[in-house]
Amino acid sequence: MGLELFGLITRRYFQDFVQNLSILSRGSLDEKLRWAFTLYDIDGDGCITREEMTDIVNAVYDLMGKVSEPSVDDNTVKEKVDRIFQKMDKNKDGVVTLDEFLECCQSDADISSSMAVFDSSI
């Protein structure tokens, strides 16, 4: 029973991985942005809070390690999150909804082109 359950869990994670890889490599811009939104919406409640965005920004800086110049501190992260919310939180209610996220990302040429990095002919 234990190994069978492990196999089911592993298979499910692999299926999720393949599905996400497919979206990133072959999906439309809308599909890629919706996928990205689900990464930022950590608790899955349909909106991105400042706390969630702070967690994501911290994680990105952690991944960058020592290559991020100048060095990152809490103030740097707060300023980055403030700029993101100033741009994305159109109605200033303190959260970014899927619609706000999509509208902002689709109208920003830099964001749209950065999603093309994942395009592939796999």
VMD Tcl script that builds the backbone (N, CA, C; Angstrom):
set m [mol new atoms 366]
animate dup $m
set s [atomselect $m all]
$s set {name element resname resid chain x y z} {
  {N N MET 1 A 0.827 -1.200 0.000}
  {CA C MET 1 A 0.000 0.000 0.000}
  {C C MET 1 A 0.865 1.255 0.000}
  {N N GLY 2 A 1.909 1.266 0.831}
  {CA C GLY 2 A 2.757 2.448 0.935}
  {C C GLY 2 A 3.426 2.813 -0.372}
  {N N LEU 3 A 4.004 1.822 -1.059}
  {CA C LEU 3 A 4.670 2.087 -2.338}
  {C C LEU 3 A 3.676 2.491 -3.413}
  {N N GLU 4 A 2.481 1.895 -3.385}
  {CA C GLU 4 A 1.454 2.268 -4.353}
  {C C GLU 4 A 1.047 3.726 -4.161}
  {N N LEU 5 A 0.870 4.127 -2.924}
  {CA C LEU 5 A 0.514 5.510 -2.626}
  {C C LEU 5 A 1.631 6.449 -3.063}
  {N N PHE 6 A 2.875 6.079 -2.770}
  {CA C PHE 6 A 4.017 6.887 -3.197}
  {C C PHE 6 A 4.024 7.035 -4.713}
  {N N GLY 7 A 3.742 5.944 -5.428}
  {CA C GLY 7 A 3.695 5.982 -6.887}
  {C C GLY 7 A 2.619 6.918 -7.400}
  {N N LEU 8 A 1.456 6.918 -6.752}
  {CA C LEU 8 A 0.369 7.813 -7.155}
  {C C LEU 8 A 0.743 9.268 -6.926}
  {N N ILE 9 A 1.350 9.546 -5.786}
  {CA C ILE 9 A 1.760 10.918 -5.484}
  {C C ILE 9 A 2.825 11.371 -6.468}
  {N N THR 10 A 3.819 10.533 -6.697}
  {CA C THR 10 A 4.889 10.875 -7.632}
  {C C THR 10 A 4.330 11.083 -9.031}
  {N N ARG 11 A 3.432 10.229 -9.457}
  {CA C ARG 11 A 2.822 10.345 -10.783}
  {C C ARG 11 A 2.057 11.663 -10.894}
  {N N ARG 12 A 1.328 12.026 -9.844}
  {CA C ARG 12 A 0.549 13.278 -9.855}
  {C C ARG 12 A 1.477 14.482 -9.971}
  {N N TYR 13 A 2.566 14.492 -9.204}
  {CA C TYR 13 A 3.519 15.604 -9.293}
  {C C TYR 13 A 4.146 15.670 -10.678}
  {N N PHE 14 A 4.446 14.512 -11.245}
  {CA C PHE 14 A 5.033 14.491 -12.579}
  {C C PHE 14 A 4.039 15.020 -13.608}
  {N N GLN 15 A 2.777 14.631 -13.485}
  {CA C GLN 15 A 1.751 15.134 -14.401}
  {C C GLN 15 A 1.624 16.651 -14.286}
  {N N ASP 16 A 1.643 17.177 -13.068}
  {CA C ASP 16 A 1.597 18.628 -12.862}
  {C C ASP 16 A 2.812 19.296 -13.492}
  {N N PHE 17 A 3.980 18.695 -13.299}
  {CA C PHE 17 A 5.213 19.240 -13.867}
  {C C PHE 17 A 5.124 19.314 -15.390}
  {N N VAL 18 A 4.681 18.235 -16.016}
  {CA C VAL 18 A 4.578 18.196 -17.478}
  {C C VAL 18 A 3.548 19.211 -17.970}
  {N N GLN 19 A 2.432 19.315 -17.275}
  {CA C GLN 19 A 1.401 20.276 -17.667}
  {C C GLN 19 A 1.939 21.706 -17.575}
  {N N ASN 20 A 2.636 22.020 -16.504}
  {CA C ASN 20 A 3.199 23.360 -16.344}
  {C C ASN 20 A 4.280 23.634 -17.376}
  {N N LEU 21 A 5.097 22.648 -17.667}
  {CA C LEU 21 A 6.123 22.801 -18.695}
  {C C LEU 21 A 5.482 23.064 -20.052}
  {N N SER 22 A 4.398 22.385 -20.332}
  {CA C SER 22 A 3.675 22.585 -21.588}
  {C C SER 22 A 3.119 24.002 -21.685}
  {N N ILE 23 A 2.548 24.497 -20.602}
  {CA C ILE 23 A 2.024 25.865 -20.596}
  {C C ILE 23 A 3.148 26.854 -20.854}
  {N N LEU 24 A 4.270 26.674 -20.175}
  {CA C LEU 24 A 5.388 27.603 -20.340}
  {C C LEU 24 A 5.990 27.556 -21.733}
  {N N SER 25 A 6.062 26.375 -22.323}
  {CA C SER 25 A 6.741 26.260 -23.610}
  {C C SER 25 A 5.820 26.466 -24.807}
  {N N ARG 26 A 4.541 26.153 -24.658}
  {CA C ARG 26 A 3.643 26.213 -25.817}
  {C C ARG 26 A 2.385 27.031 -25.588}
  {N N GLY 27 A 2.181 27.490 -24.380}
  {CA C GLY 27 A 0.944 28.195 -24.064}
  {C C GLY 27 A 0.898 29.601 -24.638}
  {N N SER 28 A -0.297 30.131 -24.694}
  {CA C SER 28 A -0.483 31.517 -25.129}
  {C C SER 28 A 0.015 32.449 -24.026}
  {N N LEU 29 A 0.147 33.725 -24.350}
  {CA C LEU 29 A 0.556 34.704 -23.342}
  {C C LEU 29 A -0.426 34.681 -22.181}
  {N N ASP 30 A -1.713 34.609 -22.478}
  {CA C ASP 30 A -2.730 34.580 -21.430}
  {C C ASP 30 A -2.539 33.369 -20.509}
  {N N GLU 31 A -2.290 32.202 -21.080}
  {CA C GLU 31 A -2.078 30.995 -20.269}
  {C C GLU 31 A -0.834 31.130 -19.397}
  {N N LYS 32 A 0.235 31.677 -19.953}
  {CA C LYS 32 A 1.473 31.854 -19.184}
  {C C LYS 32 A 1.264 32.831 -18.031}
  {N N LEU 33 A 0.539 33.911 -18.296}
  {CA C LEU 33 A 0.292 34.895 -17.243}
  {C C LEU 33 A -0.604 34.318 -16.152}
  {N N ARG 34 A -1.600 33.545 -16.538}
  {CA C ARG 34 A -2.459 32.900 -15.540}
  {C C ARG 34 A -1.647 31.920 -14.688}
  {N N TRP 35 A -0.724 31.204 -15.324}
  {CA C TRP 35 A 0.155 30.294 -14.592}
  {C C TRP 35 A 1.023 31.084 -13.608}
  {N N ALA 36 A 1.593 32.199 -14.079}
  {CA C ALA 36 A 2.427 33.033 -13.210}
  {C C ALA 36 A 1.616 33.558 -12.031}
  {N N PHE 37 A 0.376 33.965 -12.287}
  {CA C PHE 37 A -0.475 34.469 -11.209}
  {C C PHE 37 A -0.643 33.420 -10.116}
  {N N THR 38 A -0.827 32.156 -10.512}
  {CA C THR 38 A -1.003 31.108 -9.503}
  {C C THR 38 A 0.251 30.924 -8.650}
  {N N LEU 39 A 1.414 31.235 -9.207}
  {CA C LEU 39 A 2.644 31.174 -8.408}
  {C C LEU 39 A 2.662 32.271 -7.350}
  {N N TYR 40 A 2.257 33.469 -7.749}
  {CA C TYR 40 A 2.252 34.603 -6.826}
  {C C TYR 40 A 1.144 34.494 -5.787}
  {N N ASP 41 A 0.006 33.937 -6.169}
  {CA C ASP 41 A -1.136 33.778 -5.267}
  {C C ASP 41 A -0.912 32.526 -4.418}
  {N N ILE 42 A -0.051 32.646 -3.452}
  {CA C ILE 42 A 0.432 31.507 -2.673}
  {C C ILE 42 A -0.699 30.740 -1.990}
  {N N ASP 43 A -1.667 31.452 -1.410}
  {CA C ASP 43 A -2.738 30.753 -0.693}
  {C C ASP 43 A -3.926 30.383 -1.585}
  {N N GLY 44 A -3.857 30.752 -2.859}
  {CA C GLY 44 A -4.885 30.347 -3.816}
  {C C GLY 44 A -6.236 31.005 -3.633}
  {N N ASP 45 A -6.271 32.190 -2.998}
  {CA C ASP 45 A -7.558 32.845 -2.751}
  {C C ASP 45 A -8.007 33.780 -3.877}
  {N N GLY 46 A -7.256 33.831 -4.971}
  {CA C GLY 46 A -7.668 34.638 -6.115}
  {C C GLY 46 A -7.125 36.047 -6.142}
  {N N CYS 47 A -6.279 36.382 -5.185}
  {CA C CYS 47 A -5.642 37.701 -5.207}
  {C C CYS 47 A -4.248 37.604 -4.584}
  {N N ILE 48 A -3.406 38.536 -4.985}
  {CA C ILE 48 A -2.034 38.584 -4.478}
  {C C ILE 48 A -1.963 39.697 -3.450}
  {N N THR 49 A -1.570 39.344 -2.233}
  {CA C THR 49 A -1.415 40.336 -1.167}
  {C C THR 49 A 0.021 40.850 -1.152}
  {N N ARG 50 A 0.232 41.922 -0.412}
  {CA C ARG 50 A 1.597 42.441 -0.251}
  {C C ARG 50 A 2.494 41.394 0.403}
  {N N GLU 51 A 1.945 40.658 1.348}
  {CA C GLU 51 A 2.729 39.621 2.030}
  {C C GLU 51 A 3.171 38.541 1.041}
  {N N GLU 52 A 2.248 38.112 0.178}
  {CA C GLU 52 A 2.598 37.101 -0.821}
  {C C GLU 52 A 3.650 37.638 -1.782}
  {N N MET 53 A 3.466 38.877 -2.237}
  {CA C MET 53 A 4.433 39.467 -3.164}
  {C C MET 53 A 5.794 39.615 -2.488}
  {N N THR 54 A 5.796 39.977 -1.211}
  {CA C THR 54 A 7.050 40.095 -0.463}
  {C C THR 54 A 7.748 38.739 -0.387}
  {N N ASP 55 A 6.987 37.684 -0.122}
  {CA C ASP 55 A 7.565 36.335 -0.082}
  {C C ASP 55 A 8.194 35.969 -1.421}
  {N N ILE 56 A 7.511 36.290 -2.523}
  {CA C ILE 56 A 8.024 35.965 -3.854}
  {C C ILE 56 A 9.276 36.775 -4.163}
  {N N VAL 57 A 9.239 38.077 -3.895}
  {CA C VAL 57 A 10.408 38.927 -4.169}
  {C C VAL 57 A 11.601 38.449 -3.348}
  {N N ASN 58 A 11.378 38.131 -2.077}
  {CA C ASN 58 A 12.463 37.586 -1.245}
  {C C ASN 58 A 13.013 36.291 -1.831}
  {N N ALA 59 A 12.129 35.421 -2.302}
  {CA C ALA 59 A 12.566 34.147 -2.883}
  {C C ALA 59 A 13.409 34.374 -4.132}
  {N N VAL 60 A 13.003 35.328 -4.967}
  {CA C VAL 60 A 13.775 35.636 -6.180}
  {C C VAL 60 A 15.152 36.163 -5.803}
  {N N TYR 61 A 15.203 37.080 -4.852}
  {CA C TYR 61 A 16.502 37.600 -4.417}
  {C C TYR 61 A 17.357 36.496 -3.796}
  {N N ASP 62 A 16.732 35.578 -3.048}
  {CA C ASP 62 A 17.481 34.452 -2.481}
  {C C ASP 62 A 18.074 33.584 -3.588}
  {N N LEU 63 A 17.299 33.354 -4.649}
  {CA C LEU 63 A 17.794 32.560 -5.777}
  {C C LEU 63 A 18.956 33.248 -6.483}
  {N N MET 64 A 18.896 34.575 -6.553}
  {CA C MET 64 A 19.961 35.330 -7.213}
  {C C MET 64 A 21.241 35.318 -6.391}
  {N N GLY 65 A 21.098 35.144 -5.089}
  {CA C GLY 65 A 22.267 35.074 -4.217}
  {C C GLY 65 A 23.096 36.335 -4.256}
  {N N LYS 66 A 24.384 36.155 -4.300}
  {CA C LYS 66 A 25.306 37.283 -4.215}
  {C C LYS 66 A 25.422 38.071 -5.508}
  {N N VAL 67 A 24.781 37.615 -6.588}
  {CA C VAL 67 A 24.882 38.344 -7.851}
  {C C VAL 67 A 24.014 39.598 -7.869}
  {N N SER 68 A 23.090 39.734 -6.921}
  {CA C SER 68 A 22.247 40.925 -6.903}
  {C C SER 68 A 23.036 42.097 -6.325}
  {N N GLU 69 A 23.147 43.129 -7.125}
  {CA C GLU 69 A 23.867 44.338 -6.728}
  {C C GLU 69 A 22.932 45.520 -6.807}
  {N N PRO 70 A 22.899 46.423 -5.870}
  {CA C PRO 70 A 23.592 46.310 -4.587}
  {C C PRO 70 A 22.943 45.229 -3.727}
  {N N SER 71 A 23.552 44.970 -2.597}
  {CA C SER 71 A 23.022 43.912 -1.740}
  {C C SER 71 A 21.577 44.238 -1.339}
  {N N VAL 72 A 20.825 43.188 -1.107}
  {CA C VAL 72 A 19.398 43.322 -0.844}
  {C C VAL 72 A 19.149 43.341 0.656}
  {N N ASP 73 A 18.304 44.282 1.080}
  {CA C ASP 73 A 17.873 44.310 2.470}
  {C C ASP 73 A 16.346 44.423 2.493}
  {N N ASP 74 A 15.774 44.441 3.686}
  {CA C ASP 74 A 14.313 44.494 3.810}
  {C C ASP 74 A 13.727 45.729 3.141}
  {N N ASN 75 A 14.452 46.849 3.198}
  {CA C ASN 75 A 13.971 48.085 2.591}
  {C C ASN 75 A 13.917 47.960 1.071}
  {N N THR 76 A 14.916 47.294 0.482}
  {CA C THR 76 A 14.944 47.075 -0.964}
  {C C THR 76 A 13.729 46.263 -1.393}
  {N N VAL 77 A 13.427 45.221 -0.650}
  {CA C VAL 77 A 12.281 44.362 -0.959}
  {C C VAL 77 A 10.986 45.156 -0.829}
  {N N LYS 78 A 10.846 45.927 0.242}
  {CA C LYS 78 A 9.631 46.724 0.450}
  {C C LYS 78 A 9.441 47.714 -0.689}
  {N N GLU 79 A 10.513 48.376 -1.113}
  {CA C GLU 79 A 10.420 49.339 -2.216}
  {C C GLU 79 A 10.000 48.647 -3.508}
  {N N LYS 80 A 10.537 47.466 -3.766}
  {CA C LYS 80 A 10.176 46.704 -4.966}
  {C C LYS 80 A 8.694 46.332 -4.931}
  {N N VAL 81 A 8.232 45.839 -3.796}
  {CA C VAL 81 A 6.823 45.462 -3.654}
  {C C VAL 81 A 5.933 46.697 -3.802}
  {N N ASP 82 A 6.340 47.821 -3.219}
  {CA C ASP 82 A 5.570 49.067 -3.361}
  {C C ASP 82 A 5.438 49.471 -4.825}
  {N N ARG 83 A 6.527 49.373 -5.588}
  {CA C ARG 83 A 6.482 49.728 -7.017}
  {C C ARG 83 A 5.561 48.782 -7.789}
  {N N ILE 84 A 5.634 47.508 -7.465}
  {CA C ILE 84 A 4.774 46.528 -8.136}
  {C C ILE 84 A 3.307 46.840 -7.855}
  {N N PHE 85 A 2.979 47.092 -6.595}
  {CA C PHE 85 A 1.584 47.370 -6.242}
  {C C PHE 85 A 1.112 48.703 -6.811}
  {N N GLN 86 A 1.995 49.678 -6.887}
  {CA C GLN 86 A 1.621 50.960 -7.482}
  {C C GLN 86 A 1.218 50.759 -8.942}
  {N N LYS 87 A 1.901 49.859 -9.604}
  {CA C LYS 87 A 1.638 49.596 -11.017}
  {C C LYS 87 A 0.436 48.670 -11.226}
  {N N MET 88 A 0.284 47.651 -10.394}
  {CA C MET 88 A -0.717 46.612 -10.644}
  {C C MET 88 A -2.037 46.791 -9.906}
  {N N ASP 89 A -2.003 47.333 -8.709}
  {CA C ASP 89 A -3.219 47.451 -7.897}
  {C C ASP 89 A -4.015 48.676 -8.348}
  {N N LYS 90 A -4.738 48.516 -9.441}
  {CA C LYS 90 A -5.429 49.640 -10.090}
  {C C LYS 90 A -6.449 50.318 -9.188}
  {N N ASN 91 A -7.201 49.560 -8.407}
  {CA C ASN 91 A -8.231 50.174 -7.568}
  {C C ASN 91 A -7.742 50.472 -6.147}
  {N N LYS 92 A -6.475 50.258 -5.909}
  {CA C LYS 92 A -5.823 50.603 -4.631}
  {C C LYS 92 A -6.507 49.975 -3.411}
  {N N ASP 93 A -6.938 48.718 -3.558}
  {CA C ASP 93 A -7.568 48.041 -2.428}
  {C C ASP 93 A -6.597 47.166 -1.643}
  {N N GLY 94 A -5.327 47.207 -2.020}
  {CA C GLY 94 A -4.313 46.479 -1.267}
  {C C GLY 94 A -4.042 45.069 -1.740}
  {N N VAL 95 A -4.745 44.625 -2.774}
  {CA C VAL 95 A -4.502 43.306 -3.359}
  {C C VAL 95 A -4.511 43.430 -4.878}
  {N N VAL 96 A -3.843 42.493 -5.533}
  {CA C VAL 96 A -3.844 42.435 -6.992}
  {C C VAL 96 A -4.683 41.234 -7.404}
  {N N THR 97 A -5.765 41.511 -8.131}
  {CA C THR 97 A -6.633 40.442 -8.614}
  {C C THR 97 A -6.071 39.881 -9.916}
  {N N LEU 98 A -6.624 38.762 -10.351}
  {CA C LEU 98 A -6.210 38.169 -11.619}
  {C C LEU 98 A -6.428 39.153 -12.763}
  {N N ASP 99 A -7.582 39.818 -12.780}
  {CA C ASP 99 A -7.860 40.778 -13.855}
  {C C ASP 99 A -6.846 41.918 -13.867}
  {N N GLU 100 A -6.513 42.457 -12.688}
  {CA C GLU 100 A -5.517 43.531 -12.613}
  {C C GLU 100 A -4.157 43.031 -13.088}
  {N N PHE 101 A -3.800 41.835 -12.670}
  {CA C PHE 101 A -2.524 41.238 -13.050}
  {C C PHE 101 A -2.443 41.066 -14.560}
  {N N LEU 102 A -3.489 40.473 -15.151}
  {CA C LEU 102 A -3.505 40.247 -16.595}
  {C C LEU 102 A -3.450 41.560 -17.361}
  {N N GLU 103 A -4.265 42.524 -16.949}
  {CA C GLU 103 A -4.301 43.818 -17.637}
  {C C GLU 103 A -2.938 44.498 -17.605}
  {N N CYS 104 A -2.315 44.518 -16.452}
  {CA C CYS 104 A -1.010 45.168 -16.311}
  {C C CYS 104 A 0.048 44.451 -17.138}
  {N N CYS 105 A 0.103 43.144 -17.021}
  {CA C CYS 105 A 1.134 42.378 -17.722}
  {C C CYS 105 A 0.958 42.427 -19.235}
  {N N GLN 106 A -0.284 42.357 -19.713}
  {CA C GLN 106 A -0.527 42.370 -21.149}
  {C C GLN 106 A -0.257 43.734 -21.768}
  {N N SER 107 A -0.379 44.789 -20.975}
  {CA C SER 107 A -0.139 46.130 -21.513}
  {C C SER 107 A 1.313 46.575 -21.341}
  {N N ASP 108 A 2.127 45.765 -20.679}
  {CA C ASP 108 A 3.536 46.096 -20.458}
  {C C ASP 108 A 4.394 45.282 -21.421}
  {N N ALA 109 A 5.027 45.965 -22.368}
  {CA C ALA 109 A 5.823 45.284 -23.400}
  {C C ALA 109 A 6.966 44.470 -22.795}
  {N N ASP 110 A 7.587 44.983 -21.744}
  {CA C ASP 110 A 8.704 44.263 -21.122}
  {C C ASP 110 A 8.241 42.938 -20.510}
  {N N ILE 111 A 7.112 42.973 -19.827}
  {CA C ILE 111 A 6.595 41.748 -19.211}
  {C C ILE 111 A 6.177 40.758 -20.288}
  {N N SER 112 A 5.461 41.246 -21.293}
  {CA C SER 112 A 5.011 40.364 -22.374}
  {C C SER 112 A 6.184 39.698 -23.076}
  {N N SER 113 A 7.224 40.478 -23.364}
  {CA C SER 113 A 8.375 39.896 -24.062}
  {C C SER 113 A 9.158 38.950 -23.158}
  {N N SER 114 A 9.158 39.204 -21.853}
  {CA C SER 114 A 9.883 38.305 -20.951}
  {C C SER 114 A 9.221 36.933 -20.895}
  {N N MET 115 A 7.920 36.871 -21.116}
  {CA C MET 115 A 7.235 35.581 -21.126}
  {C C MET 115 A 7.618 34.770 -22.359}
  {N N ALA 116 A 8.056 35.439 -23.415}
  {CA C ALA 116 A 8.457 34.750 -24.645}
  {C C ALA 116 A 9.740 33.948 -24.447}
  {N N VAL 117 A 10.480 34.237 -23.392}
  {CA C VAL 117 A 11.706 33.497 -23.087}
  {C C VAL 117 A 11.405 32.010 -22.961}
  {N N PHE 118 A 10.201 31.688 -22.511}
  {CA C PHE 118 A 9.833 30.296 -22.279}
  {C C PHE 118 A 9.366 29.585 -23.541}
  {N N ASP 119 A 9.146 30.342 -24.629}
  {CA C ASP 119 A 8.673 29.719 -25.871}
  {C C ASP 119 A 9.673 28.681 -26.350}
  {N N SER 120 A 9.136 27.593 -26.883}
  {CA C SER 120 A 9.995 26.505 -27.327}
  {C C SER 120 A 9.280 25.694 -28.392}
  {N N SER 121 A 10.061 25.013 -29.161}
  {CA C SER 121 A 9.471 24.115 -30.155}
  {C C SER 121 A 9.624 22.666 -29.717}
  {N N ILE 122 A 9.614 22.445 -28.410}
  {CA C ILE 122 A 9.751 21.088 -27.856}
  {C C ILE 122 A 8.633 20.215 -28.381}
}
mol reanalyze $m
mol bondsrecalc $m
mol representation Tube
mol addrep $m
